[in-house]
Amino acid sequence: MELLKVIYIGRHGQREPTEVPEAYKQDWPNKGELTLKGAEGQYTKGTQMRTKYSEFFKLLQDSPKYIFCRTSDFGRNVDSAHYFLSGLFNLPFVFPITAGEEKFKVIRKYGNRLSKLACDVLYRSYFVTSSPAFASLYSSMHKAAEEKKEYFTELEPVVHKLKSTYGLNSVVMDYRGFFHLNDFLECYKANDKPLPKEFTEADIKATSAMPYFTLYNITLAHETIRRVYNHYLFKELIKVINEPSRPFFYYFSGHYITMFAFLLGLGYVLPELTNYNTGITIEVYKGTKGRFINIEYDEKNINKLLFPELSSDYIPIEVLLEAMQKEKFKSDDEYKLYSGNKEFDYDRDFEESEIFN
């Protein structure tokens, strides 16, 4: 079969914690930003992608007409896109990136507008600016989950210990507080930094189930909430996959919520949170009996995990497109009703970009 398109949806590289207690800010001066290890990981990922699809990239000739980048406007994603593309095209690795236009040159060359993307912008603000309908729905689910006291009892010893050393306030006793706590500890490990003396690996392990529980059982447990993340991404991917006239490489730099919601929308529940530098690869092939899809997550084929009823190793294009169509809202207006994200304009930010021209 002939490879027509490669779509890669990746999580950014290792970063600093998104919330840092005052006593530890000397360890993390750039809250939430990409670290050296994260930059190296993204550069390596780009290099690996170039090697894996070497024959395909010869066909594309590194032309902006055939290669398209899309990224969230969060700093760690912009930087990840820069390093991924640098590795993809064998450009020099320089850390940190030069400020100003040089920082964005390699990204803008490939059609990215650096605008907030609908599929992850709500998550970053924890819905505080979302529509009343959506905020009410999320709050009711959050309250119901808290009333079950899931994990809270077994984590009380950890909370008692960490309150005295970490200066935590009462927010640690809700799911989001634990989410930030685990993220803070995990970032030491992810970036090969020794934990402060008052913390142990056991503290990381004790809090590790909470972020997954928050993501799966609260945030994405409701179909409407999940669709808020998936609507515009699925809408764009349907158009990308259907575009018949030319081959191209499409790259999206997102967050773990992007991949988790994407796979859950197709019926596959990830057993754990995604690691840094992981991604979903969608290959579009043309065969004698039509077009077919191959999907990999973290370099592993997941076609039959997504569609267990498959009679072949590949997914017929119609099967994937139908599943994506069902996951979208019926219209952009319905999306805006729930999300409150009325500033995002698909026609302006997506349709006018070079990928469809």
Backbone torsions as a table, in degrees:
resi	resn	phi	psi	omega
1	MET	NA	153.3	-177.5
2	GLU	-95.9	128.4	178.4
3	LEU	-78.0	120.4	-177.8
4	LEU	-99.1	-40.2	-175.1
5	LYS	-147.0	149.5	171.3
6	VAL	-127.9	124.5	178.3
7	ILE	-115.8	126.8	-179.7
8	TYR	-124.1	121.0	177.8
9	ILE	-112.3	109.1	-171.7
10	GLY	-119.2	152.7	170.6
11	ARG	-84.7	147.4	178.5
12	HIS	-61.6	170.5	179.2
13	GLY	-80.2	-178.8	179.9
14	GLN	-54.9	141.0	-177.8
15	ARG	-133.4	175.5	170.6
16	GLU	-80.9	162.8	178.9
17	PRO	-60.4	150.5	178.7
18	THR	-81.6	-23.2	174.5
19	GLU	-129.9	124.8	-175.2
20	VAL	-126.4	122.8	175.9
21	PRO	-62.1	150.3	-176.1
22	GLU	-53.4	-39.6	-175.3
23	ALA	-67.3	-13.8	-174.7
24	TYR	-119.5	13.2	-177.1
25	LYS	-67.7	-21.4	176.1
26	GLN	-68.2	-24.7	177.1
27	ASP	-78.0	-28.8	-173.6
28	TRP	-134.5	79.4	-176.3
29	PRO	-76.9	-13.8	-175.0
30	ASN	-122.1	69.3	-171.9
31	LYS	-44.8	120.2	174.0
32	GLY	79.4	-3.2	-175.0
33	GLU	-87.5	161.8	179.7
34	LEU	-64.6	139.3	177.3
35	THR	-99.2	174.1	177.5
36	LEU	-57.7	-44.9	179.7
37	LYS	-61.0	-39.5	178.2
38	GLY	-66.1	-39.7	177.9
39	ALA	-63.5	-43.5	179.4
40	GLU	-64.0	-38.7	179.6
41	GLY	-65.0	-40.9	179.2
42	GLN	-69.4	-38.9	177.9
43	TYR	-62.3	-43.8	178.1
44	THR	-63.5	-40.3	179.9
45	LYS	-62.1	-42.3	177.8
46	GLY	-63.0	-41.0	178.2
47	THR	-63.1	-43.3	179.2
48	GLN	-63.5	-39.5	179.7
49	MET	-64.7	-40.2	178.4
50	ARG	-62.7	-41.7	179.1
51	THR	-66.8	-44.1	-177.5
52	LYS	-61.4	-37.8	-176.4
53	TYR	-115.1	40.8	-174.5
54	SER	-59.0	-43.6	-179.6
55	GLU	-67.8	-37.0	179.1
56	PHE	-64.9	-41.5	-178.7
57	PHE	-71.5	-25.5	173.1
58	LYS	-62.8	-37.6	178.2
59	LEU	-67.3	-38.1	-177.2
60	LEU	-77.0	-23.0	176.2
61	GLN	58.5	28.2	177.3
62	ASP	55.8	26.1	-176.4
63	SER	-86.4	136.7	174.1
64	PRO	-58.8	-16.8	176.1
65	LYS	-69.7	-23.3	-173.0
66	TYR	-118.4	-6.9	-177.1
67	ILE	-126.6	127.4	-173.1
68	PHE	-133.0	133.6	-179.9
69	CYS	-113.6	140.4	173.7
70	ARG	-136.7	132.1	179.9
71	THR	-141.6	148.1	167.0
72	SER	-58.7	155.5	-178.3
73	ASP	-89.8	9.5	172.9
74	PHE	-70.0	142.1	-173.4
75	GLY	-53.8	-41.6	-177.6
76	ARG	-66.6	-29.2	178.2
77	ASN	-78.7	-40.4	176.2
78	VAL	-60.3	-46.1	-180.0
79	ASP	-66.5	-39.3	178.0
80	SER	-61.8	-42.4	178.3
81	ALA	-61.8	-41.4	178.8
82	HIS	-58.9	-48.6	-176.5
83	TYR	-72.8	-36.1	176.5
84	PHE	-60.5	-48.9	-179.7
85	LEU	-66.3	-34.9	177.1
86	SER	-62.5	-43.2	176.3
87	GLY	-67.6	-37.8	-179.1
88	LEU	-61.1	-37.1	-176.3
89	PHE	-108.6	15.9	175.0
90	ASN	57.8	38.9	174.2
91	LEU	-85.0	160.3	-178.8
92	PRO	-61.3	145.1	174.5
93	PHE	-91.2	118.4	178.9
94	VAL	-132.0	124.1	179.1
95	PHE	-129.5	133.3	-5.1
96	PRO	-75.2	170.0	-179.3
97	ILE	-70.2	144.2	174.3
98	THR	-59.9	137.9	-178.8
99	ALA	-71.6	167.9	175.8
100	GLY	82.5	-155.8	-174.2
101	GLU	-60.9	-31.0	-178.6
102	GLU	-59.3	-32.9	-178.7
103	LYS	-64.1	-33.2	-174.2
104	PHE	-104.2	-4.9	-171.2
105	LYS	-58.9	-47.7	-176.5
106	VAL	-67.5	-29.3	179.4
107	ILE	-76.6	-48.8	-176.9
108	ARG	-65.0	-25.3	177.2
109	LYS	-57.6	-30.2	-175.4
110	TYR	-107.7	35.8	163.6
111	GLY	84.3	8.9	-176.9
112	ASN	-86.3	138.4	-178.9
113	ARG	-97.0	-3.3	-180.0
114	LEU	55.5	34.8	178.6
115	SER	-95.2	155.6	175.9
116	LYS	-62.8	134.8	-178.3
117	LEU	-98.7	139.8	-173.6
118	ALA	-61.2	-30.1	-172.6
119	CYS	-73.9	-13.0	177.9
120	ASP	-133.6	-6.3	-173.8
121	VAL	-66.5	-34.9	-179.5
122	LEU	-68.4	-38.8	-178.6
123	TYR	-59.8	-38.7	-175.3
124	ARG	-66.0	-24.1	-180.0
125	SER	-103.9	6.7	-178.6
126	TYR	52.5	33.4	169.9
127	PHE	71.2	9.5	-176.7
128	VAL	-68.2	-21.8	179.4
129	THR	-106.8	11.7	-177.1
130	SER	-80.2	177.2	-177.5
131	SER	-67.2	154.9	177.7
132	PRO	-55.8	-39.1	-179.0
133	ALA	-63.5	-44.3	-178.3
134	PHE	-70.9	-44.0	-179.8
135	ALA	-60.8	-40.3	178.9
136	SER	-64.7	-42.5	178.8
137	LEU	-62.1	-47.9	-179.2
138	TYR	-63.6	-44.0	-177.7
139	SER	-62.8	-39.9	-179.5
140	SER	-66.2	-38.0	178.3
141	MET	-69.2	-38.8	179.2
142	HIS	-64.0	-43.4	179.9
143	LYS	-63.9	-44.0	179.8
144	ALA	-60.8	-40.0	179.6
145	ALA	-67.5	-40.8	-179.6
146	GLU	-65.4	-34.3	-179.5
147	GLU	-65.4	-24.1	176.8
148	LYS	-75.0	-16.4	-179.0
149	LYS	58.1	32.4	179.0
150	GLU	-58.4	125.6	175.0
151	TYR	73.2	-19.5	-172.7
152	PHE	-60.5	-45.6	-176.4
153	THR	-60.3	-47.3	-177.1
154	GLU	-70.8	-17.7	-179.6
155	LEU	-95.4	-3.4	-179.3
156	GLU	-56.3	-42.5	177.5
157	PRO	-60.6	-37.5	178.8
158	VAL	-65.8	-43.6	-179.8
159	VAL	-61.7	-44.8	-179.6
160	HIS	-59.8	-43.4	-179.7
161	LYS	-67.3	-46.3	-172.6
162	LEU	-75.4	-26.4	178.9
163	LYS	-61.3	-38.7	-176.1
164	SER	-75.5	-28.5	-176.6
165	THR	-101.0	-24.9	-170.4
166	TYR	-102.3	-15.6	-177.8
167	GLY	70.8	33.6	-177.5
168	LEU	-75.5	146.6	173.3
169	ASN	-100.1	-171.0	-171.8
170	SER	-65.8	-16.8	-177.2
171	VAL	-61.5	-20.8	-179.9
172	VAL	-63.5	-17.6	-178.9
173	MET	-86.7	4.5	169.6
174	ASP	-109.4	174.3	-172.7
175	TYR	-64.1	-39.7	-177.3
176	ARG	-68.9	-33.6	176.8
177	GLY	-62.7	-44.0	176.7
178	PHE	-65.4	-35.0	178.4
179	PHE	-57.8	-49.6	-179.9
180	HIS	-66.5	-36.9	179.4
181	LEU	-62.7	-48.5	179.1
182	ASN	-63.4	-40.3	179.2
183	ASP	-61.3	-43.1	179.1
184	PHE	-58.2	-46.3	-179.4
185	LEU	-71.0	-42.0	-178.6
186	GLU	-62.2	-31.7	-177.5
187	CYS	-65.6	-30.7	173.8
188	TYR	-61.2	-48.4	-178.0
189	LYS	-65.1	-45.5	-176.6
190	ALA	-64.1	-29.5	-178.1
191	ASN	-103.6	16.2	176.2
192	ASP	59.0	36.1	176.4
193	LYS	-102.7	140.0	177.0
194	PRO	-68.0	139.7	177.5
195	LEU	-64.4	146.6	170.9
196	PRO	-56.6	152.2	-169.5
197	LYS	-59.0	-26.3	-177.9
198	GLU	-80.4	-5.0	-178.8
199	PHE	-113.3	155.6	178.4
200	THR	-133.3	168.9	175.1
201	GLU	-60.0	-29.9	179.8
202	ALA	-63.7	-32.7	177.7
203	ASP	-66.3	-37.7	177.1
204	ILE	-65.0	-47.1	-178.2
205	LYS	-63.6	-39.2	-176.5
206	ALA	-64.7	-32.2	-176.8
207	THR	-99.3	-2.2	-170.4
208	SER	-69.8	-28.1	-178.6
209	ALA	-74.3	-23.8	-174.9
210	MET	-64.4	-46.0	178.5
211	PRO	-59.0	-41.2	179.0
212	TYR	-64.2	-43.7	179.4
213	PHE	-60.8	-42.8	179.5
214	THR	-60.4	-46.1	-176.0
215	LEU	-67.9	-47.9	-173.0
216	TYR	-83.3	-46.2	-172.0
217	ASN	-87.1	-17.5	177.8
218	ILE	-114.1	-64.4	-170.0
219	THR	-62.5	-48.0	-173.2
220	LEU	-108.8	8.0	-177.9
221	ALA	-68.1	-27.1	-179.1
222	HIS	-97.5	132.8	-176.7
223	GLU	-57.1	-39.5	-178.4
224	THR	-64.4	-44.0	179.5
225	ILE	-63.1	-44.7	-179.3
226	ARG	-61.9	-39.8	-178.3
227	ARG	-66.7	-26.8	175.9
228	VAL	-59.5	-37.6	178.7
229	TYR	-74.3	-36.9	-170.0
230	ASN	-91.2	-20.6	-167.8
231	HIS	-53.4	-59.3	-175.2
232	TYR	-73.6	-33.3	177.6
233	LEU	-64.8	-45.3	178.3
234	PHE	-65.5	-37.3	178.6
235	LYS	-61.1	-43.7	179.2
236	GLU	-69.2	-43.1	-177.2
237	LEU	-64.3	-35.4	176.6
238	ILE	-59.2	-43.0	179.9
239	LYS	-69.1	-40.9	179.5
240	VAL	-61.6	-47.1	-178.3
241	ILE	-66.9	-36.5	-178.2
242	ASN	-77.4	-21.3	-175.5
243	GLU	-60.2	114.1	-168.2
244	PRO	-94.5	-14.0	-162.2
245	SER	-80.2	-25.9	-174.9
246	ARG	-154.6	155.6	175.3
247	PRO	-78.3	151.6	172.2
248	PHE	-162.8	164.9	176.0
249	PHE	-108.2	124.8	-178.0
250	TYR	-117.0	127.6	-176.0
251	TYR	-126.4	129.9	178.6
252	PHE	-124.3	123.9	177.5
253	SER	-98.2	107.7	-175.8
254	GLY	-124.5	-154.4	-177.8
255	HIS	-120.5	175.3	179.0
256	TYR	-65.5	-29.3	177.1
257	ILE	-61.5	-33.5	-179.3
258	THR	-61.8	-48.2	-178.3
259	MET	-72.8	-40.8	-178.9
260	PHE	-61.8	-48.2	-179.5
261	ALA	-65.8	-39.7	179.5
262	PHE	-58.2	-52.2	-177.8
263	LEU	-68.5	-38.8	178.1
264	LEU	-64.6	-35.9	177.5
265	GLY	-63.8	-23.8	176.4
266	LEU	-98.3	6.0	173.1
267	GLY	98.0	7.1	-178.7
268	TYR	-112.7	123.4	179.0
269	VAL	-94.8	116.6	176.4
270	LEU	-64.2	138.2	-178.1
271	PRO	-75.3	-11.1	-179.7
272	GLU	-158.7	168.9	176.0
273	LEU	-65.2	147.7	-179.6
274	THR	-69.8	145.8	175.3
275	ASN	-78.5	164.2	172.0
276	TYR	-62.6	150.4	175.6
277	ASN	67.7	10.9	176.0
278	THR	-92.6	168.5	-178.8
279	GLY	-167.2	172.1	176.0
280	ILE	-109.3	127.9	177.3
281	THR	-112.2	126.9	177.2
282	ILE	-114.6	117.7	178.1
283	GLU	-105.0	132.9	177.8
284	VAL	-109.3	121.9	-177.2
285	TYR	-116.2	151.9	172.4
286	LYS	-112.9	124.3	178.6
287	GLY	-122.5	-176.9	-179.2
288	THR	-68.5	-21.6	-178.1
289	LYS	-111.9	24.1	177.4
290	GLY	120.5	-162.6	-179.6
291	ARG	-105.9	144.4	-174.7
292	PHE	-134.0	157.4	-176.8
293	ILE	-118.7	140.9	170.5
294	ASN	-124.4	128.4	-178.1
295	ILE	-121.2	131.9	176.3
296	GLU	-123.5	142.2	170.7
297	TYR	-121.5	124.0	-179.8
298	ASP	53.0	44.1	176.7
299	GLU	71.3	9.0	180.0
300	LYS	-113.3	135.2	179.2
301	ASN	-68.2	129.2	-178.8
302	ILE	-125.1	19.9	-178.3
303	ASN	-52.7	-48.4	-174.9
304	LYS	-84.0	-12.9	170.2
305	LEU	-74.3	-35.2	177.8
306	LEU	-78.0	-40.4	-175.9
307	PHE	-132.8	80.8	-175.3
308	PRO	-59.5	-22.9	-175.6
309	GLU	-83.0	1.8	-178.1
310	LEU	-57.8	137.4	177.5
311	SER	-95.9	-10.0	177.9
312	SER	-128.1	178.1	-178.6
313	ASP	-77.6	-17.3	-177.2
314	TYR	-111.3	158.8	179.7
315	ILE	-95.0	120.6	173.0
316	PRO	-56.5	138.0	-174.0
317	ILE	-57.0	-34.9	-178.7
318	GLU	-63.9	-34.6	-179.0
319	VAL	-65.8	-45.9	179.7
320	LEU	-66.8	-44.6	-177.8
321	LEU	-63.6	-38.1	177.7
322	GLU	-64.1	-42.5	179.6
323	ALA	-64.6	-40.3	178.0
324	MET	-66.7	-40.2	-179.4
325	GLN	-62.0	-40.6	179.4
326	LYS	-66.1	-27.7	-176.9
327	GLU	-79.1	-22.2	179.6
328	LYS	-74.6	160.0	166.0
329	PHE	-69.1	164.4	-179.2
330	LYS	-68.3	-25.2	-179.5
331	SER	-156.1	165.2	175.4
332	ASP	-65.2	-33.0	179.2
333	ASP	-63.4	-38.0	177.9
334	GLU	-66.9	-39.4	175.3
335	TYR	-58.1	-47.7	-176.6
336	LYS	-66.6	-30.6	177.5
337	LEU	-59.2	-43.4	-177.6
338	TYR	-85.6	-39.2	-172.4
339	SER	-81.7	-31.0	-173.3
340	GLY	74.6	3.1	-177.1
341	ASN	-87.7	66.5	-172.8
342	LYS	-78.2	-15.5	-178.4
343	GLU	-75.9	-21.9	-177.7
344	PHE	-75.9	123.3	-176.8
345	ASP	-118.8	107.9	-176.4
346	TYR	-62.4	-44.7	-178.3
347	ASP	-60.4	-40.6	-178.8
348	ARG	-74.5	-46.9	-170.7
349	ASP	-88.3	-20.6	-178.4
350	PHE	-114.9	-55.2	-172.5
351	GLU	-62.2	-33.3	-177.5
352	GLU	-84.4	-3.6	179.0
353	SER	-76.2	161.3	-170.0
354	GLU	-64.7	-19.8	-174.4
355	ILE	-63.1	-25.5	-179.6
356	PHE	-109.2	12.4	-179.2
357	ASN	-113.3	NA	NA
